[in-house]
Amino acid sequence: MPRFSGCFYLYFSLLIYTRLRGIIFLDNPVRSFKSQTRKKGEYSMSKKAGGSMAFYHEKGFVPAFKQASKFAGKDGHIGTMPDAIAMRLVTPPYKELGMTNSSNPTPWDRYYTTLTAEYFGVLAGRTSIIVAHGIGPMSTLQGILDAYRYEFDDKSRNHRGGRISQVEFDKLARGEYGDVSIIDYEEYRNRWGDQQFRAPTGYRRASDASRDALLVARLGPQAHEYITRHAALARQYYQKQASKEVGDPHIIDVEEPGNLPYWCRDIEPGLAFAHLTSIGGIGLIHHQNGMQLPSWACDVGIHEWWNGVRLLGVRPGPVGKVQDGPDARRLLRKHWQELFEPSGLDRTPDGLFVLMQMPDKTWFTQFQKKGASADSYEPEFRVTSMEKVGELARFYTESNYPVPIFRYDIREAQTVLPKEANAYELVGDPTKTGGADSQETCLVQGYRIEIDHTQRLIRQDALANDYDRMMQLM
């Protein structure tokens, strides 16, 4: 297990403390602040060319980046924070504020990892933050990996966050990569730090958000327009849900790295902290703000290497609708008739099969799991005939595991099945026989089945890495 510094625990204690006590803010002087500018249309997407698409990959950042890049093409780019903001401004949220339509999510409902990078280091003896949208050391896949390698290549598991050299940090500050925003961190901390630790994190009211130089820098050129729009929607939420007028709602949580908070970590000589940034989907956030209802808010913060990833592939042209990228699991279940491959088998495999149904009610066997583990729920062979064998039976597992996933060994289910059964399905939800550490139990129904052993479905992992095939199926 990785070791955490006292500062790390102090930070999370602060987060809990902040949400319980509310937020206190002061005025904020800023030493140097240069808004990044780009040519008109540089952050936009073309409807004709396909606009933009959000890519998630269960294997993490690298495959998601490669697929987003392929979608964007040589004239497009991976989305920055200003891209995500532009998409929210041109797309209304779901009509019932506080709810979402999972089959047709809007940019307000999604979190996005962006190629807006944030660096924390020392300039002329002063701790400073530099924000760069799509330029600089972390504007390429290799540059991102080089920065985060400081953490993920550390065998001691003591390193936190990404790093760049002081030389690169100075080049950013001099504008050698392009326009950036520079914030004097001590002045920022004096303005926004809480009374106990001077940690400048937490939820901002609408009136404060527009005066928060770091938040404005992260959001980019349309920051003030976005803050105005977000605040108006938050007021609509309160008006509709509680018939209350809230003139200055809390709307955005400004975060620092969760395991490397700037306010209590020393910068190593010759280095600067380096991270990408992210924006969270709108949530109903409960904290003490004088209201009975939660805030209609999101976070704007730092992407940790171990966080989930959703990257935007952005094609050139005007801002258009953002679309969710391909989901291998859903595509496999929707288009299974098109995704068979030869099995190379001359007979049905031996063993006991675990069954599952596709959304169209077609029965399949699951790819076999190993040992005491959760069922794979990954379809393999299509069932051509099936007959119930015996009655419902209950089995118990000794394979308890301290996570909410039902783990068991196939042999434990087999002990209560008739000998003629060569397949089974779990029926109902697993339950505990007693307290938290007690045995788990589940009902099981046995079957005698036949399968088409000559072909099996492609593995989900293989489909997830086949960009062209997934795009054809969408």
C-alpha positions in Angstrom: 0.0 0.0 0.0 1.3 3.5 -0.7 2.2 5.7 2.2 0.5 9.0 2.6 2.0 12.1 4.2 0.5 13.8 7.2 -0.3 16.7 4.8 -2.4 14.3 2.7 -4.5 13.3 5.7 -4.7 16.9 6.7 -6.0 17.8 3.3 -8.9 15.3 3.4 -9.7 16.4 7.0 -9.9 19.9 5.6 -12.3 18.8 2.8 -14.6 17.3 5.3 -14.3 20.3 7.6 -15.0 22.7 4.7 -18.2 21.0 3.7 -19.5 20.8 7.2 -18.8 24.4 8.2 -19.5 26.2 4.9 -17.1 28.5 3.1 -15.5 31.8 4.0 -13.9 34.0 1.3 -11.8 37.1 1.2 -10.6 39.5 -1.5 -8.1 38.2 -4.1 -5.1 40.2 -5.5 -3.3 38.7 -8.4 0.3 39.5 -9.3 0.2 38.5 -13.0 -2.6 37.2 -15.1 -2.5 36.9 -18.9 -5.6 35.4 -20.5 -4.8 32.9 -23.2 -6.2 33.8 -26.6 -6.5 31.9 -29.8 -7.8 32.7 -33.2 -11.5 32.7 -33.6 -12.8 29.1 -34.1 -9.7 27.4 -32.8 -11.7 25.8 -29.9 -14.7 24.9 -32.1 -16.0 21.8 -33.8 -17.7 21.3 -37.2 -21.1 19.6 -37.4 -20.4 18.7 -41.0 -17.1 17.1 -40.0 -18.7 15.3 -37.1 -18.2 17.9 -34.3 -16.7 16.3 -31.3 -16.8 12.9 -29.6 -16.0 11.9 -26.0 -13.8 8.8 -25.6 -13.7 6.6 -22.5 -11.6 3.4 -22.4 -11.5 1.0 -19.5 -7.8 0.5 -19.9 -7.2 4.2 -19.2 -5.6 7.2 -20.6 -3.4 6.0 -23.5 -6.0 4.1 -25.5 -8.6 6.9 -24.9 -6.1 9.5 -26.1 -5.3 7.5 -29.3 -8.9 7.0 -30.2 -9.8 10.6 -29.5 -6.8 11.6 -31.7 -7.9 9.3 -34.5 -11.4 10.8 -34.5 -10.1 14.4 -34.4 -7.9 13.8 -37.4 -4.7 15.7 -38.4 -6.6 19.1 -38.4 -8.4 18.5 -35.1 -7.1 18.3 -31.5 -7.8 16.7 -28.1 -10.2 18.9 -26.2 -9.1 21.5 -23.7 -11.1 23.1 -20.9 -12.3 25.9 -23.2 -13.7 23.2 -25.6 -15.7 21.6 -22.8 -16.9 25.1 -21.7 -17.9 26.0 -25.3 -19.9 22.8 -25.6 -21.8 23.5 -22.4 -22.6 27.0 -23.6 -24.1 25.8 -26.9 -26.0 22.8 -25.4 -28.8 23.2 -22.9 -28.8 20.7 -20.0 -31.6 18.2 -19.6 -34.9 19.9 -19.3 -35.5 18.7 -15.7 -32.6 20.3 -13.9 -31.2 17.9 -11.3 -31.9 14.9 -13.5 -30.2 13.4 -16.5 -31.2 11.3 -19.5 -28.6 8.5 -19.5 -29.4 7.5 -23.1 -28.7 11.0 -24.4 -26.4 12.8 -21.9 -25.5 16.5 -22.4 -22.0 18.0 -21.8 -23.4 19.2 -18.5 -23.9 15.6 -17.4 -20.4 14.4 -18.2 -16.9 14.8 -16.7 -14.1 15.5 -19.1 -10.4 15.1 -18.8 -8.8 18.0 -20.8 -5.5 19.0 -22.3 -5.6 22.2 -20.3 -2.5 21.7 -18.1 -1.6 23.3 -14.8 1.9 23.7 -13.4 2.9 24.7 -9.9 6.4 25.9 -9.3 8.7 28.8 -8.4 9.2 32.0 -10.4 11.6 34.6 -9.1 11.3 33.2 -5.6 7.5 33.1 -5.6 5.3 30.0 -5.8 3.2 30.4 -8.9 0.6 28.5 -11.0 0.8 28.4 -14.8 -2.3 27.4 -16.8 -1.8 26.4 -20.4 -4.6 25.4 -22.8 -3.4 22.8 -25.3 0.2 24.1 -25.4 3.4 23.3 -23.6 5.1 20.2 -22.3 1.8 18.3 -21.7 0.2 19.0 -25.1 1.2 15.7 -26.5 0.7 12.1 -25.4 4.5 11.6 -24.9 4.7 14.8 -22.9 1.8 13.8 -20.7 3.3 10.4 -20.0 6.7 11.9 -19.3 5.2 14.2 -16.7 3.0 11.6 -14.9 5.8 9.0 -15.1 7.1 10.6 -11.9 4.2 8.9 -10.2 3.4 5.7 -12.1 7.0 4.6 -12.6 7.9 5.1 -8.9 8.5 1.6 -7.4 8.5 3.0 -3.9 4.9 4.3 -4.5 5.8 7.5 -2.6 5.8 9.9 -5.5 2.6 11.9 -6.1 1.5 13.7 -9.2 3.3 14.7 -12.4 6.5 16.7 -12.8 8.3 18.8 -15.4 11.7 20.5 -15.1 12.3 24.0 -13.8 13.7 24.8 -17.3 10.3 23.9 -18.9 8.4 25.8 -16.2 10.5 28.9 -17.0 9.9 28.5 -20.7 6.2 28.4 -20.1 6.4 31.6 -18.0 8.4 33.4 -20.7 5.7 32.6 -23.3 7.9 30.4 -25.4 5.0 27.9 -26.0 2.3 30.7 -26.3 0.1 32.7 -24.1 -0.5 31.3 -20.6 -2.1 32.5 -17.4 0.2 33.0 -14.4 -1.1 33.3 -10.8 0.9 34.3 -7.8 0.0 31.4 -5.4 0.7 33.1 -2.1 -1.5 36.1 -3.0 -4.2 33.7 -4.3 -4.0 31.7 -1.1 -4.2 34.9 1.0 -7.4 35.7 -0.9 -9.1 32.4 -0.9 -7.5 30.3 1.9 -9.7 29.1 4.7 -9.2 30.4 8.2 -7.6 27.2 9.6 -5.1 26.0 7.0 -5.3 28.8 4.3 -6.2 26.1 1.8 -7.7 27.9 -1.2 -10.0 25.1 -2.3 -13.8 24.7 -2.0 -17.1 25.8 -3.5 -17.4 29.3 -5.0 -20.5 31.3 -5.1 -21.4 32.8 -8.5 -20.2 36.2 -7.5 -16.9 34.8 -6.2 -16.3 32.5 -9.2 -15.8 35.4 -11.6 -13.2 37.0 -9.3 -11.3 33.7 -8.8 -8.2 34.2 -11.1 -7.3 30.5 -11.0 -10.8 29.4 -11.9 -11.1 31.9 -14.7 -7.7 30.8 -16.0 -8.8 27.2 -16.0 -12.1 27.8 -17.7 -10.5 29.9 -20.4 -11.7 32.8 -22.7 -15.4 32.1 -22.1 -15.1 31.8 -18.3 -17.3 34.8 -17.4 -20.0 33.8 -19.9 -20.0 30.2 -18.5 -20.2 31.3 -14.9 -23.1 33.6 -15.7 -24.9 30.7 -17.5 -24.2 28.2 -14.8 -25.4 30.5 -12.1 -28.6 31.2 -14.0 -29.3 27.5 -14.3 -28.6 27.0 -10.6 -31.1 29.7 -9.8 -33.7 28.0 -12.1 -33.1 24.8 -10.2 -33.8 26.4 -6.9 -36.9 28.2 -8.2 -38.4 25.1 -9.7 -37.5 22.6 -7.0 -38.2 24.8 -3.9 -39.8 28.0 -5.2 -36.9 29.8 -3.6 -35.0 32.8 -4.9 -31.2 32.2 -4.6 -29.3 35.2 -5.8 -25.8 33.9 -5.4 -25.7 30.1 -5.5 -22.6 28.0 -4.9 -21.8 26.6 -8.4 -18.2 25.4 -8.8 -15.8 23.5 -6.5 -12.2 24.7 -7.1 -9.9 21.8 -6.4 -6.1 21.1 -6.1 -4.5 17.7 -6.6 -6.0 15.4 -4.0 -2.8 13.7 -3.2 -0.5 16.7 -3.8 -2.2 19.8 -2.4 -0.2 22.9 -3.3 -0.7 24.6 0.0 1.2 22.0 2.1 3.7 20.3 -0.2 7.2 21.5 -0.9 8.4 21.7 -4.5 11.5 19.6 -5.2 14.5 21.6 -6.4 14.7 21.8 -10.2 11.1 20.5 -10.7 7.5 21.8 -10.9 4.3 20.0 -10.3 2.4 19.1 -13.5 -1.1 17.9 -14.1 -3.9 18.0 -16.6 -7.2 19.5 -15.5 -10.8 18.1 -15.5 -14.3 19.3 -15.2 -16.9 17.3 -13.5 -20.5 16.6 -14.5 -23.2 18.6 -12.7 -24.2 17.0 -9.4 -26.5 17.9 -6.5 -23.9 18.8 -3.9 -24.9 18.7 -0.2 -23.1 21.1 2.0 -23.9 23.8 4.6 -24.9 26.8 2.5 -28.0 28.0 4.3 -30.3 26.0 2.0 -32.3 22.9 2.5 -31.6 21.8 -1.1 -28.2 20.8 -2.5 -26.2 23.0 -4.8 -26.4 22.5 -8.6 -22.7 22.4 -9.0 -19.6 20.8 -10.5 -15.9 20.6 -9.8 -13.1 22.1 -11.8 -9.9 20.6 -10.7 -6.9 18.4 -11.3 -6.6 15.1 -13.2 -4.8 12.5 -11.1 -3.2 9.7 -13.1 -5.4 7.0 -11.5 -8.6 9.0 -12.2 -11.1 7.8 -14.8 -10.6 9.4 -18.3 -13.0 10.8 -20.8 -11.2 12.8 -23.5 -12.7 14.9 -26.3 -11.8 14.4 -29.9 -12.5 17.8 -31.5 -12.8 18.3 -35.3 -12.3 21.7 -36.9 -15.3 24.0 -37.5 -18.0 25.7 -35.4 -19.0 24.3 -32.1 -21.4 21.4 -32.5 -23.1 18.7 -30.5 -20.8 16.4 -28.5 -21.4 12.7 -28.8 -20.4 9.9 -26.6 -17.8 7.7 -28.2 -18.2 3.9 -28.8 -18.8 1.7 -25.8 -17.5 -1.8 -26.6 -19.8 -3.5 -24.0 -22.9 -1.9 -25.4 -21.9 -2.5 -29.0 -21.2 -6.2 -28.3 -24.7 -6.7 -26.8 -26.5 -4.7 -29.5 -24.7 -6.0 -32.6 -23.7 -9.5 -31.5 -25.0 -11.1 -34.7 -22.2 -9.3 -36.6 -19.4 -10.1 -34.1 -18.8 -13.8 -34.3 -15.4 -15.3 -35.1 -14.5 -19.0 -35.7 -13.8 -20.9 -32.5 -11.5 -23.5 -34.0 -13.3 -26.2 -31.8 -14.6 -29.5 -33.1 -16.8 -30.2 -30.1 -18.4 -28.5 -27.1 -15.9 -27.7 -24.4 -16.1 -29.7 -21.2 -17.2 -28.0 -17.9 -20.1 -26.2 -16.4 -21.3 -23.1 -18.2 -22.6 -19.9 -16.6 -25.5 -18.4 -18.5 -26.5 -14.8 -19.4 -29.0 -13.1 -21.6 -28.5 -10.4 -24.2 -30.9 -7.4 -24.2 -32.9 -9.2 -26.9 -33.3 -12.2 -24.6 -30.9 -14.4 -26.6 -29.1 -16.8 -24.2 -25.3 -17.1 -24.2 -22.7 -18.8 -22.1 -20.2 -16.5 -20.4 -16.5 -16.6 -20.9 -15.3 -18.8 -18.1 -13.9 -17.2 -14.9 -11.0 -18.5 -12.9 -11.3 -19.5 -9.3 -13.3 -17.6 -6.7 -14.2 -14.5 -8.6 -17.1 -12.5 -10.0 -18.9 -13.8 -13.1 -17.4 -12.3 -16.3 -20.8 -11.3 -17.8 -19.0 -11.5 -21.2 -20.9 -13.5 -23.8 -19.1 -16.3 -25.6 -21.1 -19.2 -27.2 -24.8 -18.8 -28.3 -27.2 -21.3 -26.7 -29.1 -23.2 -29.4 -31.3 -25.2 -27.0 -31.9 -25.3 -23.2 -34.0 -27.2 -20.7 -34.4 -26.6 -17.0 -33.0 -29.3 -14.8 -34.2 -29.6 -11.2 -35.6 -26.9 -9.0 -34.2 -23.7 -7.6 -31.4 -24.4 -5.2 -29.4 -22.3 -2.7 -25.7 -22.4 -2.5 -23.3 -20.7 -0.1 -19.8 -19.3 -0.7 -16.8 -19.1 1.5 -15.2 -16.6 -0.9 -16.3 -13.5 0.9 -14.4 -10.4 -0.2 -14.5 -6.9 1.3 -16.1 -5.2 -1.7 -19.7 -5.2 -2.9 -19.0 -7.8 -5.6 -20.4 -11.3 -5.4 -17.4 -13.7 -5.6 -17.8 -17.5 -5.6 -16.2 -20.6 -7.0 -18.1 -22.5 -9.7 -17.6 -25.6 -7.7 -19.7 -24.1 -4.9 -22.7 -23.7 -7.2 -22.1 -27.1 -8.7 -22.5 -28.8 -5.3 -26.3 -28.1 -5.3 -27.0 -28.7 -9.0 -28.3 -32.0 -10.5 -25.6 -34.1 -12.1 -27.2 -33.8 -15.5 -27.0 -30.0 -15.5 -24.2 -28.6 -17.7 -25.1 -24.9 -17.2 -26.8 -22.6 -14.7 -27.9 -19.1 -14.0 -27.9 -17.1 -10.8 -31.5 -16.2 -9.8 -32.1 -13.0 -7.7 -29.6 -11.0 -5.7 -26.9 -12.5 -3.5 -27.5 -12.0 0.3 -25.5 -12.1 3.5 -26.4 -14.9 6.0 -25.6 -12.6 8.9 -23.4 -9.6 9.5 -20.9 -7.9 7.2 -18.3 -10.7 7.4 -20.8 -13.6 7.1 -21.2 -16.1 4.3 -23.0 -15.0 1.1 -25.7 -17.0 -0.5 -27.6 -17.0 -3.8 -30.2 -19.1 -5.6 -29.2 -21.0 -8.7 -31.2 -22.8 -11.5 -29.6 -25.7 -13.4 -30.1 -26.3 -17.2 -29.1 -28.8 -19.8 -28.0 -26.8 -22.9 -26.6 -27.2 -26.3 -24.4 -24.5 -27.9 -23.0 -23.5 -31.3 -19.4 -24.4 -30.5 -18.1 -23.5 -34.0 -18.1 -19.8 -33.4 -17.8 -17.5 -30.4 -18.2 -13.8 -29.9 -15.1 -11.5 -30.2 -13.7 -10.6 -26.8 -14.8 -7.2 -25.4 -11.2 -6.1 -24.9 -10.5 -6.8 -28.6 -13.5 -4.8 -29.7 -12.6 -2.0 -27.4 -9.2 -1.6 -29.1 -10.7 -1.9 -32.7 -11.6 1.8 -33.3 -12.6 1.4 -36.9 -14.9 -1.6 -36.2 -16.6 0.2 -33.3 -17.2 3.3 -35.4 -18.8 1.2 -38.1 -21.2 -0.3 -35.6 -22.2 3.1 -34.1 
